[in-house]
């Protein structure tokens, strides 16, 4: 494998979730983004990742773009949950 990400990988659930988590963690706390709730930022990032993946892989249609809005919610929630699970302090439940 020559690349970490491809547009095809970013179009999958796992690829979009990983990219959303990484991008969100990199940009949260930067400038005006700091004032926005992280969940909203991760939804916007997930939406952009999914729309870009559809566009650059040649699969962008009105229907697929419409589904990106719903899929972005699933990806953002998964990304937030994974981050919460990783940062949860040991012993707290």
C-alpha positions in Angstrom: 0.0 0.0 0.0 1.5 3.3 -1.1 -0.9 5.7 0.7 -2.4 5.9 4.1 -5.7 7.1 2.7 -7.4 6.9 -0.7 -10.7 8.4 -1.7 -12.1 4.9 -1.8 -11.0 4.2 1.8 -12.3 7.6 3.0 -15.7 6.6 1.6 -16.0 3.7 3.9 -17.3 3.8 7.4 -14.0 2.9 9.0 -12.0 5.3 6.8 -14.4 8.2 7.3 -14.5 7.6 11.1 -10.7 7.6 11.4 -10.3 10.7 9.3 -13.0 12.5 11.1 -11.4 11.7 14.5 -8.0 12.8 13.4 -9.1 16.0 11.7 -11.4 17.0 14.5 -8.6 16.5 17.1 -6.2 18.6 15.0 -8.6 21.5 14.5 -10.5 21.7 17.7 -9.3 24.5 19.9 -8.1 26.5 16.8 -9.4 30.1 16.5 -13.2 30.5 16.2 -13.6 26.7 16.0 -12.8 26.6 19.8 -16.1 28.2 20.6 -18.1 25.5 18.7 -19.2 22.3 20.4 -16.9 19.5 19.4 -19.8 17.3 18.3 -20.9 19.9 15.8 -17.3 20.3 14.5 -17.0 16.5 14.1 -20.3 16.4 12.2 -19.1 19.1 9.8 -15.8 17.3 9.3 -17.5 14.0 8.7 -19.9 15.6 6.2 -17.0 17.2 4.3 -15.0 14.0 4.3 -17.9 12.0 2.9 -18.9 14.5 0.3 -15.2 14.9 -0.8 -14.8 11.1 -1.0 -18.0 10.8 -3.2 -16.9 13.7 -5.4 -13.3 12.6 -5.9 -14.2 8.9 -6.5 -16.7 9.9 -9.2 -19.7 8.6 -7.2 -21.3 12.0 -6.4 -25.0 12.1 -7.3 -27.8 14.1 -5.8 -28.9 10.9 -3.9 -25.4 10.1 -2.6 -24.8 13.6 -1.4 -28.2 13.6 0.3 -27.2 10.3 2.1 -23.9 11.9 3.2 -25.9 14.2 5.6 -27.3 11.1 7.4 -24.1 9.1 7.2 -22.1 12.0 8.6 -24.2 11.8 11.8 -23.3 8.1 12.1 -19.6 8.7 11.4 -19.4 11.7 13.8 -21.1 9.8 16.6 -18.7 6.8 16.1 -15.7 9.2 16.0 -16.8 10.9 19.2 -17.5 7.6 20.9 -14.1 6.2 20.0 -12.4 9.3 21.3 -14.4 9.2 24.6 -13.5 5.5 25.0 -9.8 6.2 24.5 -9.7 9.2 26.9 -11.9 7.7 29.6 -9.9 7.5 32.8 -9.2 4.1 34.1 -11.5 3.0 36.9 -14.3 5.5 36.1 -17.5 4.1 34.8 
